[in-house]
């Protein structure tokens, strides 16, 4: 990938992109690199191969990252569902305890009011019996 990047930078900084076909034995009016058609074809093929390699590497990295993020998401989703279930069960347990406490509360109130009524009746009975003598 670095080679492709360097090649693209060198091509973008090139001053003169003109070319001409030269036959063997001809003199050229410029300084530069002369390549055979095979060398040019090999350079183009190498360049295209590097581009494909970079595309495949980036696709592979993207798939790996997607898989990793999907796994992380599934982990958090499972954790969330477990916590929801745990809290629902805790609420049900709390509601059951509140129902039991309400029953106990009714019994305690009945005992309190019954004790109060019994005490009041006893007091009235004692006062009545003392007043009769």
N, C-alpha and C positions, 0 to 999 in steps of 0.2 A: 504494500500500500504506500509505503514511503517512496518507493521508486516511481510509482505513478504520479505521486504528488510532486516529486522533484522534476519529473519529465514535463508535467503540465506547467510548472513554474518556469522551467527553462524555455519552453515553447512560448509562453506568454511574454517573456522578456526578450525574445528574439527581435532583432532590429529589422531584418529583411527576410520575409518568408518566400521570396521568389525562388523559382527553380527553373531549370532548363535541362533538356535531355542532351547528353553528350555522347558522342561516339568515341570509340577507342582511337587514341592518337590525336584528338582535338585538344586545343588549348582553351582554357576557360578564362573569362575576364574578371574573375572574382576569386577570393580566397575562401576556403570552406572545406566541407567534407563531401566527397563524392561517394555515392553508394551504388552498389549494383541493385538491380531490380529484386534479386533474391534477398539481399540484405534488407532492403526496404520492406519487402513482404514479411520477412522474419521479424523485423522491428514492429510492424503493425500487428502481426499475430501475437507477439509477446505482449504488446500493449493491451490488446483485446483480452488476452488470457489473464493479465493482471487485473483488468477491470472486472471480469467475470469472477475471479478469485475474491476480490474485494466485496463484490455483491453477495457472493455465497457466504463469506465470513460474516458480513453484517447481518444477513438473514439468519444465520445460525446463532449469532449473539442475541439478536432480537427474540428468536424463539426460546433461547435459554432464559433470557430475562423474563419473558412472558410466562414461561413455566414456573419460574421461581416466584413471581408475583402471584400467579394463580394459586400456587401451593400456600403461600403466606395468607392469601385471602381466605382460602378454604379453612386454614387453621384458625384464623380469627373468627370466621363464621361459626365453626364448630364450637369454639370457646364461648361465643355469644349465646348460641342455642343452649349449651350446657348451663350457663349462668342463668338464663331465663327459666329453665326447668328447675334449677336449684331455688331460685327466688319464688317461683310459684309454689313449690313444695313447702318452703318456709312460711309463706302466707297462709297456706292451708293448715299447717301445724298451728300457727298463731291463732287462726280463726277457731280451730277446735279448742284450743286452750281458753279463748275468750268465751266460747259457749259453755265450757265446764265452769269457768269462773262466774258466769251469769247464774247458772244453776246453784252454785255454792252461795252466791250473793242472795238469791231468793230465799234459800234455806236459812241463812244467817239473819236476814231481815225478819222472816217469819218467827224465828226463835227469839229475836230481840223484842218484837211486838208482842209475841205470846208471853214472854217473861214479864214485860211491862204490864200487860193486861192481868196476868196472874198476880203480880205484886200489888197492883192497884186493887184488884178484887180482894186479896188477902188483907190489905190495909183497911178497906171498907168493912170487911167482915169483922176485923178486930175492933175497929172503932164502934161498930154497931153492937157488938157483944159487950163492950165496956159500957156503952150507954144504956144497955138493958139492965144491968145490975144495979 
